[in-house]
Each structure stands twice: as structure tokens, then as C-alpha cells.
Amino acid sequence: MSETPPNTLQYRFDGPEDAPVLILGPSLGTTWHMWDRQVPELTQQWRVFRFDLPGHGGAPAHPAGSVTDLAQRLLATLDGLGVQRFGYAGCALGGAVGIELALRHPERVASLALIAASPRFGTADEFRQRGVIVRSNGLDPIARTSPDRWFTSGFAAAQPAITEWAVQMVRTTDPGCYIAACEALASFDVRPQLAGVTVPTLVLVGSDDQVTGPAEARTLVAGIPDARLAVVPGASHLVPVEQPAAVTDLLVRHFSTAWQPAYDTTGQLAVVDAPVRPAPVAAPAQPAPIAEIAPAAAAPAQTAGRPDPYDTGIKVRREVLGDAHVDQTLAQADEFSGDFQELLTRYAWGEIWDRPGLDRRTRSCVTLTALVAGGHLDELAAHTRAALRNGLTPGEIKEVLLQAAVYCGVPAANSAFKVAQQVIREETTPQG
């Protein structure tokens, strides 16, 4: 165990001190215990390093709102321990951290395994909506439905103790850190950059994963040069928990054979001893086929120079209003209204909403008040949703509207309350 400053992560080591380091990264809502059944086998060859996400498993609640931030905290932790080079296996959000490390710091990653991972996890709207649910209702609704997302129905029914463990693991997570992790997944999209992952990579997925399933795995394999695919039958999203023997065997085989030599101080590859498996591995009870996929073409080069305010504007507009709303609005634009939508995107969203002087919560408060004052109820619904996404709670939105009632008039606020009440009911009611 470790003392954990804000810029590092809670961690633990298992295995011989002189062995090569193999890092196991967790999924959103889990702790390092999701890897418990892999550790006995892996520690025969590696010094296994596990970490908890902020606010998970009792880790200090220092929220990290991006995958880049999580990767930097992990590297800071490793730097403090003197660990320079390592193998890395990560599940879901932990896999996203692995991709980030391989893209930005390939000299430190000897080999990579991506489990239940994706170059983009669903849509940004889905994860920001989950953040709204947690902010309004706490983590209990997410915790109760986690087994449905993580396990096949047969496994959940046959393993009630593990199912309850999963529920409690989510329930005891810090809500603010969970919301920040949702934001990290919402903003993660490395599809154009996959060809830049040059370390040996295994992509592993459960055949019945409904969250990041075989389709997402094949996207990774098609984009990462020389990546290999392994599909584990009879497993859903938390495949290391549901099929531990098959996952362990695949990891041992991959890291035993694909451990890339280290770089020397000149940046050239240096010859080092790679971990060697002492004996052939017996096939798992449910064999997981591994297929070679051809490498993808290199990603197109990006244009240098000052970012166009439109590019910033469309990004901010989507983050605040949601992809679905923006897509619908832009799809409705024609030759007559298209220039106006470009004006909004470039200047309202690219210039004003992106200014550093006010945070987005404050800008939402100002916007709601202005819309009430102007009687613009057609825009109020969209910006009530935006306020929730920007971190305002239903109670805070109520206070904004009460304040507006005093200064903008009771009739205007009365109409605004009706619109906001409907939106809040829709956005904060847990599904399922």
C-alpha cells in the first residue's frame, strides 16, 4: 500500500522484486481486486503492479477528468518508484490509459494488452448522462445495474457472491471521482491515432460483451499495426472476473512472447532479456482463438497553426449541448440557415463559451437567467440539459430560477419552471 499525493495513484505490488514489472489497470467502478485471480500465475514471472482509480477502493478522492490525466498520474507514481519500463494490461478505462501510454510514451511500454477496450467508448452523451444520473441520485442506481453490464446472465445467477461484490464495489466509489471518470471516457477518442500505437498489442474481448464487444475490439485490431485479437467465449465486459483462467493464459502467452526490448539512451532499441515462460501453457478449458489482422493505414497528418474557432466551437458545443442535439440542429440547417449555425459555432461557442474567465457551471447559470428574462423557452430546455451536464444539480437550477423570478418576473419564471421540471425529470430518472 502507499501514501497517495494528488498527482499519483494508490497502488500495490505483488511478486518478486527483481522481476520485470507488469501493470494491471482497472475498469470504471472496479478496484484492483478485479485482477485477484490473475495474480498467482502472473507473479511467477512478473512483479505485478496494480492501481486504483481515484476515489475507487478507498483511494483518495482526487478526481481525474481525462485519460491523459490518469496516464500522467500513473507515470508519476512509477517515476517515484523507479519503474521506467513495464508491460501493461488494462480493462475498459484501464485499457484507454494503456492506449494513451503507448501513444505518448512508447519507450516505456514493453508490451500492451487491451481488454474490453475501445478507441471510443460509446458516445459522449451516454457518459455525460451517466454523470447527471450520479450527481442527482448518487451511485446506487449505477451500482444495482452494474452486474447486467459486466456479466453474462448465467454467470450472475450462478455467482451471487461475486454479483454482490460488484454492486458494493461501485456503491462505495466516490461519486465525484466516478463522474470525473465518466467525463474522461466521454472525451476519449483516439480512432484517428491508432496507427501510432507501435508496441506489441493483444486485444482481448468477451464474446458476449454488450458494452465494448467484438466490434470495438476489431476496430482496435484493424487500426493498431500488427495487433492480435483474442475472443473469450462465454464472457461479458469484466472478462478477467468471469473467465479468469482463459484471460490469465492469454496474458501469459502474450507477455512472454511479445515483450519489446528497451530503448537505450540514444533512443535506439537495446537488447535485453525478455521474460521467458518456462514451459508450454496448456490450452484453457474454453479456448480463445487469436487471429492476425492486417495493419491499418497511417492516420492523416494534422494541419499546424492556430486552431480555427469553429473547430473549438463545435467541440465545446457538443460537450455542452450533447452530440444528439448538435447533430439534429446541424442536420436541419440548409443554405438559408447554415451561415447562422456557423456563426453560432464559431463565435458563441468557439469564442465566448471557451473563454477562461468563467467556468461552465457559471456560464450555465448566466444563460438560464438570460433565457428566462428574454422568454426564450424554446432554448431553455436545451440549456437546462446543458446545465446538468455542466455540473449543476437540480437543486441549484431551482435556485437560479427562483432568483430569476425576483428579477425577471414571476410569470416568466413560472413558465421556466414547467420547462425545467420536465427536462430534469427526463434527465435524472435512472433507466432500468
Salt bridges, closest charged atoms under 4 A:
ASP14 OD1 - ARG12 NH2 2.94
ASP14 OD2 - ARG50 NH2 3.04
ASP36 OD2 - HIS33 ND1 3.06
ASP36 OD1 - ARG50 NH1 2.65
GLU41 OE2 - ARG277 NH2 3.15
ASP69 OD1 - ARG73 NE 3.09
ASP79 OD1 - ARG108 NH2 2.84
GLU100 OE2 - ARG104 NE 3.29
GLU107 OE2 - HIS105 ND1 3.97
ASP125 OD1 - ARG389 NH1 3.40
ASP140 OD2 - ARG144 NE 2.80
ASP140 OD1 - ARG171 NH2 2.70
GLU183 OE2 - ARG128 NH2 2.76
ASP189 OD2 - ARG191 NH2 2.67
ASP209 OD2 - HIS237 ND1 2.97
ASP249 OD2 - ARG253 NH2 2.86
ASP308 OD1 - ARG346 NH1 2.55
GLU319 OE2 - LYS315 NZ 2.65
GLU319 OE1 - ARG360 NH2 2.85
ASP323 OD2 - ARG120 NH2 3.34
ASP323 OD1 - ARG318 NH1 3.20
ASP327 OD1 - ARG318 NH1 2.79
GLU342 OE2 - ARG346 NH2 2.77
GLU396 OE2 - ARG361 NH2 3.08
GLU426 OE1 - ARG385 NH2 2.87
GLU427 OE2 - ARG385 NE 3.22
